[in-house]
Amino acid sequence: MAEMETESAAGIATTIEEAVGWIVITNPKRHNAMSMRMWLDVPGAIARLEADPAVRVIVLRGAGSEAFVSGADISEFGTVRRDAESSRAYEAANIDAFAAIRTAAKPTVAMIRGFCMGGGMGLAAACDIRIGAGDGAFAIPAARLGLAYPPEAIGDFVRLIGAARTKDLIFTARRFDAAEARALGFLDHLVEPDQIEAFTRDYAATVAGLAPLTQQAAKRPWRPLPPPPANRPGPGPRPSPPFASTAPTMPKAAPPLPRSASRHSAEPDLQRTIEPLPDAGPVPEPRPFRRVADVCPGPIERAGACPPAKSALAVREYATDIENKDDIRSRNRGPQRRERNAHRRPSTQGRTRHARLDRR
């Protein structure tokens, strides 16, 4: 494996082996946790491998066998997230790192062993393919730290496992194993720990040996839309949530819930007053009564807009008329039948039968 260059002493290194470019994340004392410097180095590492024509596929991995990336290095949060301005800069570094992987023209693969948590899951989710070992441990523990993930990173999870499952993992901050990660759809391939490196190398070699233009065309629909033209203003920068802006808003232990969550919030500066609804004006007058004849024209119109007693009387009169018409029909049925039968040819069936009996 020919080493290309180490991006910084913080722990991001790029190497090339044949047509495969490797990005190795190294921070062994903290299970390859990402420092601010390492977040800033990710776009440069991707750009260098993208610019090399010999590289056909890019693979991200963690140094050693204990972790891919255990998340962000929270030991430096007191410095890199000391106030709102520094927190916005830290979030921007996260967004740029994820975007560099997500928008890379060449196929990207994450090789995951051991811990893959928080920002590590974000890095893996930004890749095109995720290959995991059976000893993997996964979690999105932001809710335990009082942090909020960038919308772009959450969008990567939603595209992989769906909105409801993404919310479940963020809301509960629970840890799950590689088998569940495969069942959720986060992992594309699940192999034994001692076989993952050989499997990943074979997979990368297969991808590198195929048509790159076809692979780039397959990635194009998933790229984000380009920014709007200069003459058309686009959406402004998203403000950071107030509960994730400064270090003081990340308590070591979660505070007890207030008595009434509807009247009190966790912090005084986040309290909101519920304003009454504006006056809707006077109640409109009821609509005028509609006559029955307007809705159901016909004889029933006698029972139109009138008092209940008269209305009932009109209905009875209508029923009486129907009965009288039935009587008239029944009285006329006899003469009408005789008149119809007069035009018919007399039947000879009876006479023929009697004649046969006489012959016997």
C-alpha positions as CSV (number, residue, x, y, z in Angstrom):
1,M,0.0,0.0,0.0
2,A,1.6,3.2,-1.2
3,E,1.1,6.1,1.2
4,M,0.0,9.2,-0.5
5,E,0.0,11.8,2.3
6,T,-1.1,12.4,5.8
7,E,-3.5,15.3,6.0
8,S,-2.6,16.3,9.5
9,A,-1.3,14.9,12.8
10,A,-4.9,14.8,14.1
11,G,-5.4,11.4,12.4
12,I,-6.6,11.6,8.8
13,A,-4.4,9.7,6.3
14,T,-4.9,8.9,2.7
15,T,-3.3,6.0,0.9
16,I,-3.6,4.4,-2.6
17,E,-3.5,0.7,-3.4
18,E,-3.9,0.0,-7.1
19,A,-7.2,1.7,-8.1
20,V,-8.5,2.0,-4.5
21,G,-8.0,5.1,-2.4
22,W,-8.1,4.6,1.4
23,I,-9.0,7.2,4.0
24,V,-7.8,6.0,7.4
25,I,-9.2,7.7,10.5
26,T,-6.8,7.4,13.4
27,N,-7.3,8.4,17.0
28,P,-6.5,5.1,19.0
29,K,-6.7,6.7,22.5
30,R,-10.4,7.6,21.9
31,H,-11.5,4.8,19.6
32,N,-10.9,7.0,16.5
33,A,-13.1,9.8,17.8
34,M,-13.2,12.8,15.4
35,S,-11.6,16.0,16.6
36,M,-12.3,19.4,15.0
37,R,-9.1,19.2,13.0
38,M,-10.1,15.8,11.7
39,W,-13.5,17.1,10.6
40,L,-11.8,19.9,8.7
41,D,-9.4,17.4,7.0
42,V,-12.1,15.1,5.5
43,P,-13.0,17.4,2.5
44,G,-9.3,17.7,1.6
45,A,-8.8,14.0,1.7
46,I,-11.7,13.4,-0.5
47,A,-10.6,16.1,-2.9
48,R,-7.1,14.6,-3.3
49,L,-8.4,11.2,-4.1
50,E,-11.0,12.6,-6.4
51,A,-8.3,14.5,-8.3
52,D,-6.1,11.4,-8.8
53,P,-7.1,9.7,-12.1
54,A,-5.7,6.4,-10.8
55,V,-8.3,6.1,-8.1
56,R,-11.6,4.5,-9.1
57,V,-13.2,3.9,-5.6
58,I,-12.7,5.5,-2.2
59,V,-12.8,3.4,1.1
60,L,-13.2,4.9,4.6
61,R,-12.0,2.9,7.5
62,G,-10.9,3.3,11.1
63,A,-7.4,2.5,12.2
64,G,-7.1,-0.8,14.1
65,S,-9.9,-3.3,14.7
66,E,-11.7,-1.8,17.7
67,A,-13.5,1.1,16.1
68,F,-14.5,2.7,12.8
69,V,-15.3,6.1,14.4
70,S,-16.7,6.3,18.0
71,G,-18.2,9.7,17.3
72,A,-17.0,13.2,18.0
73,D,-14.2,13.9,20.4
74,I,-16.3,15.4,23.2
75,S,-13.3,16.1,25.3
76,E,-12.6,19.3,23.2
77,F,-16.2,20.6,23.3
78,G,-15.3,23.0,26.0
79,T,-13.1,24.7,23.5
80,V,-14.5,24.1,20.0
81,R,-18.1,24.6,21.2
82,R,-17.6,27.2,23.9
83,D,-20.1,29.7,22.5
84,A,-22.7,30.1,19.7
85,E,-20.2,31.3,17.1
86,S,-17.7,28.4,17.7
87,S,-20.7,25.9,17.8
88,R,-21.8,27.1,14.4
89,A,-18.2,26.7,13.0
90,Y,-18.1,23.2,14.4
91,E,-21.5,22.3,12.8
92,A,-20.3,23.7,9.5
93,A,-17.2,21.5,9.7
94,N,-19.5,18.5,10.2
95,I,-21.7,19.5,7.3
96,D,-18.7,20.0,5.0
97,A,-17.3,16.6,5.8
98,F,-20.5,14.8,5.2
99,A,-21.1,16.7,2.0
100,A,-17.7,16.0,0.6
101,I,-18.3,12.2,1.0
102,R,-21.9,12.4,-0.2
103,T,-21.1,14.5,-3.4
104,A,-18.0,12.6,-4.4
105,A,-18.1,11.6,-8.0
106,K,-16.3,8.3,-7.3
107,P,-18.0,5.4,-5.4
108,T,-17.4,5.6,-1.6
109,V,-17.4,2.6,0.7
110,A,-17.3,2.5,4.5
111,M,-15.6,-0.5,6.1
112,I,-17.0,-0.7,9.7
113,R,-15.5,-2.7,12.6
114,G,-16.2,-2.2,16.2
115,F,-17.7,1.1,17.4
116,C,-19.6,3.2,14.9
117,M,-21.5,5.9,16.8
118,G,-22.7,9.4,16.4
119,G,-20.5,11.2,13.9
120,G,-19.1,7.9,12.8
121,M,-22.6,6.8,11.7
122,G,-22.9,10.1,9.9
123,L,-19.7,9.5,8.0
124,A,-20.8,6.0,7.1
125,A,-24.3,7.1,6.1
126,A,-22.8,9.6,3.7
127,C,-21.0,6.8,1.8
128,D,-22.6,4.9,-1.0
129,I,-22.0,1.4,0.4
130,R,-21.5,0.2,4.0
131,I,-19.8,-3.1,4.8
132,G,-19.9,-4.1,8.5
133,A,-18.4,-6.8,10.7
134,G,-20.4,-8.9,13.1
135,D,-18.7,-7.2,16.1
136,G,-20.0,-3.7,15.2
137,A,-21.7,-1.5,17.8
138,F,-23.9,1.3,16.7
139,A,-25.7,4.3,18.3
140,I,-26.8,7.9,17.8
141,P,-26.3,9.3,21.3
142,A,-27.0,13.0,20.6
143,A,-29.9,13.0,23.0
144,R,-27.6,12.0,25.9
145,L,-25.4,15.0,25.2
146,G,-28.0,17.7,24.4
147,L,-26.8,18.1,20.8
148,A,-28.7,18.4,17.5
149,Y,-27.5,16.8,14.3
150,P,-27.4,18.9,11.1
151,P,-30.5,18.4,8.9
152,E,-28.2,17.1,6.1
153,A,-26.9,14.3,8.2
154,I,-30.4,13.3,9.4
155,G,-31.4,13.3,5.7
156,D,-28.8,10.7,5.0
157,F,-30.2,8.4,7.7
158,V,-33.8,9.0,6.4
159,R,-32.8,7.9,2.9
160,L,-31.2,4.7,4.3
161,I,-33.6,3.5,7.0
162,G,-36.7,5.8,6.8
163,A,-38.0,8.6,8.9
164,A,-39.6,6.6,11.7
165,R,-36.6,4.4,12.3
166,T,-34.3,7.5,12.2
167,K,-36.4,9.2,14.9
168,D,-36.5,6.0,17.0
169,L,-32.7,5.9,17.1
170,I,-32.3,9.6,17.8
171,F,-35.1,9.7,20.4
172,T,-33.9,6.7,22.4
173,A,-30.1,7.0,21.8
174,R,-30.0,3.3,22.2
175,R,-27.2,1.0,21.2
176,F,-27.7,-1.8,18.7
177,D,-25.6,-4.5,17.1
178,A,-24.5,-5.2,13.5
179,A,-27.4,-7.7,13.0
180,E,-30.0,-5.0,13.7
181,A,-28.0,-2.5,11.6
182,R,-28.3,-4.9,8.7
183,A,-32.0,-5.5,9.3
184,L,-32.7,-1.8,9.4
185,G,-30.9,-1.3,6.1
186,F,-28.0,0.7,7.4
187,L,-25.5,-2.0,6.5
188,D,-25.4,-3.3,2.9
189,H,-23.1,-6.3,3.7
190,L,-22.5,-8.1,6.9
191,V,-19.5,-10.4,7.2
192,E,-17.4,-12.0,9.9
193,P,-14.9,-9.8,11.7
194,D,-11.8,-11.7,10.5
195,Q,-13.1,-11.6,6.9
196,I,-14.1,-7.9,6.5
197,E,-10.9,-6.5,5.2
198,A,-10.5,-9.2,2.5
199,F,-14.2,-8.8,1.6
200,T,-13.8,-5.1,1.3
201,R,-10.7,-5.3,-0.8
202,D,-12.4,-7.7,-3.2
203,Y,-15.5,-5.6,-3.3
204,A,-13.5,-2.4,-4.0
205,A,-11.4,-4.2,-6.7
206,T,-14.6,-5.3,-8.4
207,V,-16.1,-1.8,-8.4
208,A,-12.8,-0.3,-9.6
209,G,-12.7,-2.7,-12.6
210,L,-16.0,-1.6,-14.0
211,A,-17.2,1.4,-16.1
212,P,-16.7,4.6,-14.0
213,L,-19.0,6.7,-16.1
214,T,-21.9,4.2,-15.4
215,Q,-21.2,4.4,-11.7
216,Q,-21.0,8.2,-11.8
217,A,-24.3,8.3,-13.7
218,A,-25.9,6.1,-11.0
219,K,-24.8,8.5,-8.3
220,R,-26.0,11.7,-10.0
221,P,-29.7,11.4,-9.1
222,W,-28.8,11.3,-5.4
223,R,-26.7,14.5,-5.4
224,P,-28.2,17.6,-3.9
225,L,-29.5,20.3,-6.2
226,P,-27.1,23.0,-7.2
227,P,-27.3,26.4,-5.4
228,P,-29.7,29.0,-6.9
229,P,-28.2,31.6,-9.4
230,A,-26.6,34.7,-8.1
231,N,-29.5,36.9,-9.3
232,R,-32.0,34.8,-7.3
233,P,-31.7,34.8,-3.5
234,G,-31.7,31.4,-1.9
235,P,-32.6,30.4,1.6
236,G,-30.4,31.9,4.3
237,P,-28.2,29.9,6.7
238,R,-30.0,27.8,9.1
239,P,-29.7,29.0,12.7
240,S,-28.3,26.6,15.2
241,P,-30.9,25.4,17.7
242,P,-30.6,27.2,21.0
243,F,-30.3,24.0,23.0
244,A,-27.1,23.1,21.0
245,S,-25.4,26.4,20.7
246,T,-23.2,26.7,23.7
247,A,-21.4,24.4,26.1
248,P,-23.4,25.5,29.2
249,T,-26.6,24.1,27.6
250,M,-25.1,20.6,27.7
251,P,-25.5,19.5,31.4
252,K,-23.6,16.5,32.7
253,A,-26.8,15.0,33.9
254,A,-30.3,15.5,32.6
255,P,-32.3,17.9,34.9
256,P,-35.6,16.6,36.4
257,L,-38.7,17.3,34.5
258,P,-40.8,20.3,35.6
259,R,-44.2,19.8,37.2
260,S,-46.0,21.3,34.2
261,A,-44.3,21.0,30.9
262,S,-47.0,23.2,29.4
263,R,-46.1,26.2,31.6
264,H,-42.4,25.8,32.2
265,S,-39.4,24.8,30.0
266,A,-36.1,23.3,30.9
267,E,-34.3,26.7,30.7
268,P,-35.7,30.2,31.4
269,D,-34.5,31.6,28.1
270,L,-36.5,29.0,26.2
271,Q,-39.8,29.8,27.9
272,R,-42.6,30.9,25.5
273,T,-45.9,32.6,26.3
274,I,-49.0,31.1,24.7
275,E,-51.0,34.0,23.3
276,P,-54.8,33.8,23.1
277,L,-56.4,33.3,19.7
278,P,-57.6,36.5,17.9
279,D,-61.3,37.4,18.1
280,A,-63.1,35.6,15.2
281,G,-65.9,38.2,15.1
282,P,-69.7,37.8,15.6
283,V,-71.3,34.4,15.0
284,P,-72.9,34.4,11.6
285,E,-76.6,34.2,11.2
286,P,-78.1,30.7,10.5
287,R,-78.9,29.9,7.0
288,P,-82.6,30.3,6.0
289,F,-84.8,27.2,6.0
290,R,-85.0,25.6,2.6
291,R,-88.3,24.2,1.3
292,V,-88.5,20.5,0.7
293,A,-89.7,21.1,-2.8
294,D,-86.4,22.8,-3.6
295,V,-84.5,19.6,-2.8
296,C,-87.0,16.9,-3.7
297,P,-89.4,18.3,-6.4
298,G,-92.6,16.3,-6.9
299,P,-95.9,15.6,-5.0
300,I,-94.0,15.8,-1.7
301,E,-93.7,19.5,-2.2
302,R,-97.0,19.8,-0.4
303,A,-95.1,19.1,2.8
304,G,-93.0,22.2,2.3
305,A,-92.0,24.9,4.9
306,C,-94.9,24.7,7.2
307,P,-95.6,23.9,10.9
308,P,-95.1,20.3,12.0
309,A,-98.8,19.6,12.3
310,K,-99.6,20.9,8.9
311,S,-96.6,19.1,7.5
312,A,-97.8,15.8,8.9
313,L,-101.3,16.4,7.5
314,A,-99.8,17.1,4.1
315,V,-97.9,13.8,4.2
316,R,-101.0,11.9,5.2
317,E,-102.9,13.5,2.3
318,Y,-100.2,12.5,-0.1
319,A,-100.3,8.9,1.2
320,T,-104.1,8.9,0.8
321,D,-103.8,10.0,-2.8
322,I,-101.4,7.2,-3.4
323,E,-103.9,4.7,-1.9
324,N,-106.7,6.1,-4.0
325,K,-104.7,5.8,-7.2
326,D,-104.0,2.2,-6.3
327,D,-107.7,1.5,-5.9
328,I,-108.4,3.1,-9.2
329,R,-105.8,0.9,-10.8
330,S,-107.2,-2.2,-9.3
331,R,-110.8,-1.4,-10.4
332,N,-109.6,-0.7,-13.9
333,R,-107.5,-3.8,-14.1
334,G,-110.4,-6.1,-14.9
335,P,-111.9,-4.3,-17.9
336,Q,-108.4,-3.6,-19.2
337,R,-107.6,-7.3,-19.1
338,R,-110.8,-8.3,-20.9
339,E,-110.1,-5.7,-23.5
340,R,-106.6,-7.1,-24.1
341,N,-107.8,-10.7,-24.2
342,A,-110.5,-9.8,-26.8
343,H,-107.8,-9.3,-29.4
344,R,-106.1,-12.6,-28.8
345,R,-106.8,-15.8,-30.8
346,P,-109.0,-18.3,-28.9
347,S,-107.1,-21.2,-27.5
348,T,-108.0,-24.7,-28.7
349,Q,-106.0,-26.6,-26.1
350,G,-109.0,-27.5,-24.0
351,R,-111.2,-28.6,-26.9
352,T,-108.4,-30.8,-28.4
353,R,-108.0,-32.5,-25.0
354,H,-111.7,-33.4,-24.7
355,A,-111.8,-34.7,-28.2
356,R,-109.0,-37.1,-27.5
357,L,-110.9,-38.4,-24.4
358,D,-114.1,-38.9,-26.5
359,R,-112.2,-41.0,-29.0
360,R,-111.1,-43.3,-26.3
